[in-house]
Amino acid sequence: MSEQALVNPVEMENIAVRCGKEVLELLDRSEEAGVEEIVEIMSGFSRDGEEASNTNKLQSWKAVMSRMLVKSLQAGDTVFERISHAVYLATRGVVLAGNGPQGRKLAEMALRRVGAVDLTDRVVAAAEILVAVATVSVNVHGQWYKYLTDNM
């Protein structure tokens, strides 16, 4: 990553989107991908393709990125809580409103808060699966659920 500040917000967003896409491709390709591989991708994004002239500095930046990423993936972390809540709201919107335009709009609104609108299709697909599983569960266990609620 560059030590120089990115002046143009559009440029920063483009880099974030490209980086996010590469990380998603990595995670789709490999179930065993970990923090090291993600940090390697993130460290490859520098302004104007600059190369780190000092390998010690690059290793230091990778260590910082790695620590920040690990910390942000822990429950209780503000970033983790905010993103997981946005994904929850997006999924809930699709489950309750359907996977049509209204459900997608609710999902996009929730994901936009955390800059994750690009994940709308994935959230909609996951919500569709969740609805299918819930439907099967009710069909298979419906009588048992009714018995449990009647005897509470």
C-alpha positions in Angstrom: 0.0 0.0 0.0 1.2 3.5 -0.7 2.3 5.8 2.1 1.0 8.8 0.1 -2.6 9.7 0.7 -5.1 9.1 -2.1 -6.4 12.5 -3.1 -9.2 11.3 -5.3 -12.1 9.5 -3.4 -13.2 7.8 -6.7 -9.7 6.4 -7.0 -9.8 5.0 -3.5 -13.2 3.4 -4.1 -12.0 1.8 -7.3 -9.0 0.3 -5.5 -11.2 -0.9 -2.7 -13.7 -2.5 -5.2 -10.8 -4.2 -7.2 -9.2 -5.4 -4.0 -12.6 -6.8 -2.7 -13.2 -8.6 -5.9 -9.8 -10.2 -5.8 -10.3 -11.3 -2.2 -13.7 -12.8 -3.1 -12.2 -14.7 -6.0 -9.5 -16.0 -3.7 -12.1 -17.1 -1.1 -14.3 -18.7 -3.8 -11.2 -20.6 -5.2 -9.8 -21.9 -2.0 -11.5 -22.9 1.2 -8.2 -23.0 2.9 -7.4 -19.3 2.2 -6.3 -17.5 5.3 -5.2 -14.1 6.5 -1.8 -14.4 4.9 -3.2 -14.8 1.4 -5.7 -12.0 1.9 -3.0 -9.6 3.2 -0.8 -10.6 0.2 -3.6 -9.5 -2.1 -4.2 -6.3 -0.2 -0.6 -5.4 -0.1 -0.5 -5.7 -3.9 -2.7 -2.6 -4.3 -0.6 0.5 -4.3 -1.0 3.8 -5.9 0.1 3.8 -9.6 1.6 0.4 -9.2 4.4 1.6 -6.8 6.7 -1.1 -5.5 7.9 -1.0 -2.0 11.5 -0.1 -2.2 12.3 -1.5 1.2 11.3 -5.1 1.9 11.4 -4.5 5.7 8.9 -1.7 5.3 6.7 -3.9 3.2 6.9 -6.7 5.8 6.0 -4.2 8.5 3.0 -3.0 6.5 1.9 -6.6 6.0 2.2 -7.3 9.7 0.0 -4.3 10.5 -2.6 -5.3 8.0 -2.6 -8.8 9.3 -3.1 -7.8 12.9 -5.9 -5.3 11.9 -7.7 -8.0 9.8 -7.5 -10.6 12.5 -8.8 -8.1 15.1 -11.6 -7.0 12.9 -12.8 -10.6 12.4 -13.4 -11.1 16.2 -16.8 -10.8 17.7 -17.0 -7.7 19.8 -15.0 -5.6 17.4 -16.8 -2.5 16.2 -16.1 -3.2 12.5 -17.2 -6.9 12.8 -20.4 -5.9 14.7 -21.3 -3.2 12.2 -20.7 -5.4 9.1 -22.4 -8.5 10.5 -25.4 -6.4 11.5 -25.6 -4.9 8.0 -25.5 -8.5 6.5 -28.2 -9.6 9.0 -30.5 -6.7 8.0 -29.9 -7.3 4.3 -30.7 -11.0 4.7 -33.7 -10.3 6.8 -35.0 -7.8 4.1 -34.7 -10.5 1.4 -36.3 -13.2 3.6 -39.3 -11.0 4.5 -39.7 -9.1 1.2 -38.7 -11.8 -1.2 -35.9 -11.9 -3.8 -37.6 -9.5 -6.1 -37.0 -5.7 -6.5 -38.3 -4.8 -3.1 -36.1 -7.4 -1.2 -33.1 -6.5 -3.3 -33.6 -2.8 -2.5 -33.7 -3.5 1.2 -30.6 -5.6 1.0 -28.8 -2.9 -1.0 -29.8 -0.2 1.5 -28.4 -2.3 4.4 -25.2 -3.2 2.6 -24.6 0.3 1.3 -24.1 1.5 4.9 -20.9 -0.5 5.1 -19.8 -0.1 1.5 -20.7 -3.7 0.5 -23.3 -3.1 -2.2 -21.3 -5.4 -4.4 -22.3 -8.3 -2.2 -26.1 -7.9 -2.8 -26.3 -10.9 -5.2 -24.5 -13.1 -2.7 -26.7 -12.1 0.1 -29.9 -12.6 -2.0 -28.6 -16.1 -3.0 -27.9 -17.0 0.6 -31.3 -15.7 1.7 -33.0 -17.8 -0.9 -31.3 -20.9 0.5 -32.3 -19.9 4.0 -35.9 -19.6 2.9 -35.8 -23.0 1.2 -34.3 -24.6 4.4 -36.9 -23.0 6.6 -39.7 -24.2 4.3 -38.4 -27.7 4.4 -37.9 -27.6 8.2 -41.5 -26.4 8.7 -42.8 -29.1 6.4 -40.9 -31.8 8.1 -41.1 -30.6 11.7 -44.2 -28.5 11.6 -46.3 -30.8 13.8 -43.6 -31.0 16.4 -43.1 -27.2 16.4 -46.9 -26.8 17.0 -46.8 -29.4 19.8 -43.9 -27.5 21.5 -45.6 -24.1 21.3 -48.9 -25.5 22.5 -47.3 -27.1 25.6 -45.2 -24.1 26.7 
